[in-house]
Amino acid sequence: MAVPRHKARRRLRASEAVFFALIAVLVISAVGFLGLDAWAHAKDRKPYEVDTLSAWLQWKGHTTTAPEVLQHAFQGQVFVTTDGEGLLPSGEGIYIFDEQGRLIDYSLDSGQDPSFAQDYGHRDLARRQVGDVTVLVMPEEQ
């Protein structure tokens, strides 16, 4: 005699229900974390029209002027840093401008960008506060 289909279904035990609930919480947490990290990076991504040091300082809300920052240029470039963005940044954001204040290149998380570090060799530079802006300078200039 065949068992009716509705009686053959097995109910989840309490331990199985807890296990599946924990898995669901972990998956939702991971997706949420990745979404927040992407949002944190996106808010520091420069707008298209920010292509000079003056425009960058204005966009970031700094009161320091471009000529003050450009005094610390070396080898034709000035390196300006920002706090690492994202929830787990591995390095700071770095913007590079030439002596005329034009944007050359930038990295939102220099720790996750090995080609940026290789191209510019900024890791050996010292930090210096210029007004409310942090710039990277040659160690002997500090």
Backbone as a ProteinNet text record, in pm:
[ID]
protein_1_A
[PRIMARY]
MAVPRHKARRRLRASEAVFFALIAVLVISAVGFLGLDAWAHAKDRKPYEVDTLSAWLQWKGHTTTAPEVLQHAFQGQVFVTTDGEGLLPSGEGIYIFDEQGRLIDYSLDSGQDPSFAQDYGHRDLARRQVGDVTVLVMPEEQ
[TERTIARY]
83.8	0	89.4	62.1	143.2	107	210.2	189.6	151.5	47.1	11.1	127.7	140	252	263.2	155.5	162	210.6	195.8	243.9	392	446	584.3	681.5	634	720.6	777.1	900.8	967	979.2	952.1	963.8	1109.6	1150.3	1285.5	1297	1404.1	1430	1475.7	1465.4	1503	1648.7	1737.6	1878.9	1902.4	1829.6	1841.3	1788.8	1680.9	1623.9	1721.4	1784.6	1883.3	2002.4	2048.5	2161.3	2130.5	2015.2	1978.3	1959.1	1908	1892.2	2029.5	2124.7	2260.1	2326.6	2310.3	2365.9	2305.1	2174.1	2106.6	2158.7	2177.7	2230.1	2371.2	2455	2592	2594.9	2513	2508.6	2459.5	2354.5	2300.5	2402.9	2473.6	2576.6	2690.6	2735.3	2844.7	2804.7	2685.3	2637.5	2625.4	2573.9	2562.2	2697.4	2794.4	2928.9	2992.1	2981.9	3038.9	2970.3	2840.2	2768	2811.7	2827.3	2874.1	3015.7	3101.6	3238.3	3239.7	3158.3	3149.7	3096.9	2999.3	2944.3	3050.8	3129.2	3233.2	3338.6	3374.6	3468.8	3406.5	3280.7	3214.7	3204.3	3186.7	3171.2	3300.9	3415.9	3543.6	3592.8	3517.4	3557.1	3538.9	3643.3	3639.2	3541.7	3472.3	3386.4	3471.2	3411.6	3482.1	3548.4	3481.3	3532.1	3645.8	3677.1	3787.5	3916.9	3985	4107.9	4224.5	4205.2	4312.7	4317.2	4429.1	4444.4	4343.6	4322	4224.3	4084.4	4044	3911.5	3903.9	4013.9	4016	4001.6	4076.5	4068.3	3926.8	3865.4	3727.6	3630.5	3645.4	3557.6	3567.4	3689.1	3710.3	3677.1	3653.7	3618.3	3737.2	3856.4	3975.9	3984.2	4045	4063.6	4203	4294.1	4429.7	4422.9	4509.6	4508	4606.4	4583.8	4670.4	4816.2	4844.8	4986.4	5058.3	4987.6	5049.7	5090.6	5003.5	5031	5139.5	5134.8	5230	5372.7	5392.6	5528.3	5601.6	5527.8	5588	5603.9	5600.7	5621.2	5768.3	5794.2	5930.6	5926.1	6032.8	6041	5919.1	5870.4	5759.7	5622.7	5611.7	5483.5	5458.1	5328.8	5289.8	5190.8	5213.5	5131	5042.8	4911.8	4817.3	4744.4	4730.7	4669	4531.7	4451.7	4323.4	4318.9	4230.2	4213	4170.9	4211	4169.1	4017.8	3958.3	3813.1	3775.2	3653.3	3606.2	3605.2	3550.4	3539.5	3669.8	3746.3	3875.5	3982.8	4017.7	4118.1	4255.2	4333	4467.8	4570.7	4526.2	4615.7	4535.2	4605.4	4537.1	4507.7	4417.6	4394.5	4504.1	4556.1	4662.5	4625.7	4635.6	4613.7	4746	4786	4912.8	4883.7	4943.6	4928.4	5066	5070.8	5198	5222	5333.4	5369.6	5271.3	5195.2	5093.5	4959.7	4952	4829.5	4732.3	4776.5	4688.7	4695.9	4581.3	4576.2	4646.3	4741.2	4812.8	4750.2	4731.2	4681	4628.7	4551.1	4506.2	4469.8	4472.7	4432.6	4350.9	4231.8	4147.1	4198.7	4271.5	4324.9	4460.9	4564.2	4697.3	4750.1	4698.5	4741.1	4690.1	4580.6	4523.7	4563.1	4657.3	4693.1	4844.5	4895.8	5041.3	5103.4	5032.5	5090.6	5107	5016.5	5028.3	5155	5175.8	5294.9	5421.9	5416.4	5532.4	5561.4	5457.5	5475.9	5530.4	5484.8	5517.1	5609.5	5628.3	5721.3	5695.5	5570.6	5534.4	5555.5	5584	5591.4	5706.9	5812.1	5927.2	5913.6	5803.2	5786.3	5731.9	5762.2	5714.8	5588	5507.8	5386.3	5412.1	5349.7	5360.6	5224.4	5185.9	5058.5	5078.3	5003.5	5006.4	4865.6	4846.5	4710.9	4626.5	4516.8	4431.1	4446.6	4560.2	4588.9	4716.7	4717.8	4838.2	4904.3	5032.9	5107.6	5222.9	5269.8	5386.4	5507.3	5613.8	5735.2	5854.5	5968.1	6092.5	6124.8	6176.6	6202.8	6288	6387.6	6472.6	6401	6290.4	6215	6126.9	6098.5	6006	6062.3
-117.2	0	125	212.3	333.1	435.4	503.9	609.6	736.4	805.2	931.2	1030.1	1107.1	1198.5	1298.8	1353.2	1454.9	1397.8	1269.2	1207.9	1169.8	1159.9	1119.8	1236.6	1359.2	1474.4	1472.2	1505.8	1509.3	1653.9	1678.5	1814.4	1839.4	1965.5	2002.5	1993	1936.9	1936.6	2076.1	2105.9	2238	2270.3	2173.1	2197.6	2228.6	2163.7	2192.9	2331.5	2370.3	2503.6	2611.4	2590.8	2686.9	2694.1	2580.8	2577.5	2659	2637.5	2710.8	2859.5	2892.5	3033.5	3099.9	3031.3	3086.8	3106.4	3010.6	3023.8	3145.7	3163.3	3277.8	3408.7	3416.2	3538.1	3566.7	3465.5	3484.9	3533.8	3476.6	3518.3	3662.4	3695.9	3832.7	3931.9	3894.7	3982.5	4005.4	3900.2	3913.6	4003	3984.2	4067.8	4213.2	4234.2	4369.7	4435	4361	4413.6	4454.2	4368.3	4401.2	4522.2	4533.2	4649.5	4777.4	4774.4	4892.4	4931.1	4833.5	4861.6	4927.5	4877.4	4938.1	5080.6	5102.4	5237.7	5331.5	5283.5	5366.9	5405.7	5314.2	5347.2	5444.5	5425.4	5508.8	5653.4	5677.8	5817	5894.7	5826.6	5895.8	5898.6	5838.7	5840.4	5982.1	6034.3	6175	6198.5	6312.5	6348.7	6376.6	6364	6381.4	6519.3	6622.9	6759.4	6794.7	6709	6734.6	6689.1	6784.1	6749.2	6841.2	6927.9	7013.7	7008	7051	7051.3	7147	7263	7358.7	7297.5	7231.1	7167.5	7054.5	6978.6	6869.5	6923.2	7028.9	7088.3	7138.9	7199.8	7249.3	7131.7	7026.8	6910.4	6844.1	6834.7	6770.9	6863.5	6990.4	7084	7134	7132.8	7181	7333.2	7394.4	7539.7	7578.4	7482.5	7507.9	7538.3	7629.9	7668.3	7583	7578.7	7500.3	7546.8	7678.8	7720.5	7673.1	7668.2	7618.5	7471.9	7394.1	7251.2	7231.1	7306.9	7289.1	7323	7395.2	7423.7	7295.2	7188.3	7062.7	6963.2	7012.7	6925.8	6886.4	6765.8	6722	6633.2	6636.9	6563.8	6594.3	6717.2	6760.8	6712.6	6652.7	6599	6631.7	6641	6653.4	6540.7	6470.9	6357.1	6402.6	6393.7	6431.5	6305.2	6286.4	6163.8	6190.3	6085.6	6086.6	5963.4	5961.6	5842.2	5727.9	5608.9	5491.2	5478.8	5460.4	5447.1	5300.8	5273.6	5136.1	5092.7	4977.9	4928.9	4866.6	4808.8	4751	4798	4927.1	4974.8	4918.4	4890.4	4840.3	4949.8	5063.1	5175.2	5301.8	5412.3	5540.7	5571.7	5665.5	5716.1	5816.7	5813.1	5905.7	5967.5	6100.2	6176.1	6242.4	6233.4	6290.3	6402.4	6518.4	6635.6	6677.9	6741.5	6794	6932.3	6996	7125.9	7237.5	7219.5	7318.6	7289.3	7181.1	7147.5	7061.2	7002.7	6914.4	6772.5	6705.4	6568.5	6475.3	6395.9	6298.9	6161	6119.5	5985.3	5982.1	5878.3	5860.7	5715.3	5679.3	5546.6	5563.9	5504.6	5517.3	5433.3	5327	5239.3	5191.2	5266.9	5236.7	5101.6	5050.1	4919	4806.1	4828.5	4726.4	4749.4	4839.5	4878.6	4867.2	4744.2	4726.7	4795.9	4805.4	4872.2	5021.4	5081.1	5222.1	5242.6	5155.5	5164.9	5144.8	5053.7	5027.6	5147.8	5209.3	5323.1	5446.8	5471.1	5597.2	5583.5	5466	5446.2	5535.1	5554.9	5647.4	5590.3	5462.4	5399.1	5451.7	5504	5553.3	5700.2	5760.9	5903.1	5927.5	6044.9	6083.9	6169	6173.3	6253.6	6390.1	6491.9	6626.4	6692.7	6757.7	6828.2	6968.6	7005.5	7139.5	7194.7	7277	7323.4	7203.5	7182	7066.9	6956.1	6955.6	6855.8	6780.8	6650.3	6570.9	6543	6579.1	6553.6	6458.8	6388.6	6301.8	6378.6	6378.8	6454.9	6362.4	6407.6	6333.1	6331.2	6221.4	6211.5	6323.9	6374	6480.7	6615.2	6632.1	6758.1	6770.9	6660.6	6657.4	6740.8
0	0	0	-86.7	-101.5	5.6	52.6	152.7	78.7	122.4	55.3	59.9	-44.1	-60.1	54.2	99.4	204	336.8	358.5	482.4	471	349.3	330.4	354.5	356.9	378.9	520.1	529	658.3	703.3	828.2	882.5	920	906.5	947.4	1098.2	1142.3	1286	1325.9	1451.2	1501.8	1468.8	1482.7	1455.1	1307.1	1218.8	1075.8	1044.4	1106.2	1084	1130.3	1245	1295.8	1201.3	1151.6	1059	932.9	872.6	751.1	779.8	895.9	933.1	947.3	1007.9	1021.8	885.9	797.9	662.9	593.5	604.7	542.1	600	731.2	794.1	745.8	735.1	687	543.5	459.1	318.3	307.2	378.2	373.2	429	535.2	592.9	494.5	427.6	331	214.3	163.9	53.1	98.7	217.8	271.4	290.5	343.2	363.2	230.8	131.4	0.2	-61.5	-42.2	-92.7	-24.2	108	181.1	140.7	119.7	77.6	-60.4	-151.2	-285	-275.8	-190	-171.9	-115.7	-18.3	41.5	-61.8	-151.1	-258.2	-357.5	-389.3	-490.5	-446.5	-318	-273.4	-283.9	-295.2	-308.8	-453.6	-544.4	-685.1	-739.5	-796.7	-838	-952.7	-947.9	-1061.7	-1186.2	-1301.3	-1428.6	-1437.6	-1388.7	-1405.2	-1310	-1215.7	-1123	-1189.5	-1255.2	-1325.5	-1290.2	-1190.2	-1142.8	-990.5	-934.8	-789.5	-725.9	-786.6	-731.6	-726.3	-834.4	-837.9	-736.2	-719.1	-622.4	-480.6	-448.4	-314.4	-285.3	-384.5	-367.2	-350.8	-431.3	-423.4	-286.8	-232.2	-102.4	14.7	-11.7	94.9	175.4	116.2	186.3	176.4	278	276.8	229.1	222.2	173	23.8	-22.3	-163.8	-244.1	-374.8	-462.9	-459.2	-461.7	-456.7	-330	-217.5	-93.5	-108.4	-170.6	-187.4	-292.8	-401	-511.3	-470.8	-361.1	-312.9	-275.3	-252	-208.2	-323.8	-446.1	-561.9	-569.8	-610.3	-636.1	-758.9	-835.4	-961.1	-1049.1	-1041.4	-1126.2	-1083.2	-964	-920.1	-773.6	-738.5	-598.5	-568.6	-459.1	-417.6	-301.8	-317.6	-213.1	-169.3	-38	12.3	73	76.7	146.7	235.3	330.9	413.5	324.2	360.8	285.5	289	175.1	167.5	168.3	194.7	203.8	348.7	374.1	511.2	560.2	471.7	507.9	410.2	413.2	318.6	352.3	249.8	272.9	247.6	203.4	177.4	161.9	156.1	143	-3.6	-24.5	-159.1	-191.4	-312.7	-352.7	-486.7	-493	-616	-651.7	-779.3	-823.7	-922.7	-895.1	-981	-1030	-1149.7	-1197.8	-1137.7	-1174.9	-1115.9	-1151.3	-1257.6	-1294.1	-1226.3	-1151	-1079.2	-1157.8	-1269.4	-1347.1	-1292.7	-1285.6	-1235.8	-1334.4	-1282.3	-1364.2	-1348.5	-1222.8	-1194.5	-1051.6	-1019.1	-881.1	-856	-727.4	-683.4	-556	-550.7	-432.3	-315.9	-343.7	-239.6	-286.9	-253.7	-306.6	-259	-149.9	-102.8	-189.8	-262	-350.5	-495.9	-519	-654.2	-673.3	-688.8	-698.1	-819.1	-929.8	-1046.8	-1020.5	-941.6	-904.2	-820.7	-722.4	-637.7	-720.3	-815	-899.1	-989.8	-1044.2	-1134.6	-1063.2	-939	-872.5	-752.3	-698.8	-588.6	-469	-433.7	-326.6	-186.6	-174.7	-41.9	43.3	-16.4	59.2	97.8	65.4	91.8	232.5	285.8	418.6	405.3	509.6	508.9	571.5	515.4	570.6	561.9	669.5	673.6	618.8	516.5	458	474.9	576.6	608.3	647.2	575.8	604.8	500.7	431	327.2	365.5	343.1	366.7	232.2	222.7	100.2	132.7	30.4	44.5	-3.6	75.6	42.8	54.2	1.3	18.3	167	220.4	364.2	421.6	347.7	402.1	407.8	333	334.4	457.5	520.4	633.3	744.1
[MASK]
++++++++++++++++++++++++++++++++++++++++++++++++++++++++++++++++++++++++++++++++++++++++++++++++++++++++++++++++++++++++++++++++++++++++++++++

